[in-house]
Amino acid sequence: MASMYDCCKIVFKSEALVSIFEIILSLGNYMNEPYNKINYLFKISTLTTIGNTKSTKGTIINYIVTLINQDERIPDLDQLVKVKQALKKAKWLLPEEVSH
């Protein structure tokens, strides 16, 4: 069984995940531009609202996926499969199973 440390290491080392978060932050700053509000970070809980944010051409999540597919700077998207697998494993770890 993977330790919590192993799972966190996979998540934190994912360049693809960082790139996706950068796209989301940039898009949020673009949307807030009329209010002169620039953010340098966002709360993880904000990610749950992205699917509910709509535009005239669909949801913002659809637009983000389009940007991700077009962005050549994003490293190997297969990394995200490893991140997802690590998070699935970590989700089921009991507190007494969490090790360093």
N, C-alpha and C positions, 0 to 999 in steps of 0.2 A: 504494500500500500504506500502510495506517495505521501510524503509529509507535507504539512502546510507550507513549510519553507520551500520545498521543491515546486509546489504550485505557484507560490508567489514569485519565485525566481523566473518561471516561464512567463508569467503575466508582465512583470517589470522589464524583462528583456525583449519584449515584442515591439520591434520597430513599427510594424504594421499597425498595431493598436495605438501607439503614440501618434502616428501619422493621421489616423482616423480621428483621434481626439483633437488634433490640430485643425482639421477640416471643420469639425463641429464648432470649435471655438471661433474660427474665422467667420463661419456662416452666422453665428450668433452676433458677433461684432458688426458684421455687415447689416444685419437686420436691426440692430440698435443704433446704427449710424445717425439717423435723424435726431436721436436723443442725446448725441454726443457722449454716449456711454461705451467705453472700451473696457473689456474685461481681459484679464490675463490668466484666468482660471475659471472653472465652473465646478459646481457640486455634482457628484456622481448621480445624485437623485434627479438632477435635471434631465438626464438621459431618458428617464421614463416618460417625460412629457413630449419628447421629440415626435413620437408616433402620432400624437394627437394634434400637432401643429400642422395646419393645412394652408395651402396656397391655392392659387387659381388653377394650377396644373397638377394637383394631387397633394400628397403629404410631403412634409419636409424630409422625411426618411427616404422617400423615393429619390428626391433630389440629391441627398447625401450619397446614396448608393451610386447614382450616376456620376457624381464627382469622384468617388473612390475608383470607379472603373476607368475613368479618364485620366486620373492622376498618375503620371509615370514615376513620381517620387516615392510612391508607396512601395515598400519592399514586398517581398514574397507574401501574397495574401494567404498562402497555405499556413503561415504562422498562426493565423487566426483559428485554424482548426485545432492546433496544439493548445492555444489559450482556452478555447471552449472546453476541450477535454480536461484540462487541468482544473478549470473552474467547476466542472461537473464532479470531479473527484473530491475537490475541496469542500463542496457543498455538503457532502455526506460524512465528513469527518466529525467524530464526536470530540468534545473538549479534551477528554483524556487521551485521545489519539493524536492530538496536535503535538508535533515534535519539532525540534530545530534540526 
